[in-house]
């Protein structure tokens, strides 16, 4: 799960988005999103797909299964 946290934070910063902006996009509370980045919670499948779409990467990339 560590790679997911790293890639999630990396993509958010590369896209110059705040945690609040990503949480708003996912329609969740900011503390819920923060838990994704710190590894204390995992996103639903729907949220995972939305994150991949937002950052224009594959779900496999976010999960560490491939390099892009």
Secondary structure, 3 states (H helix, E strand, C coil): CHHHHHHHHHHHHHCCCCHHHHHHHHCCCHHHHHHHHHCCCCCCHHHHHHHHHHHCCCHHHHHCCCCC
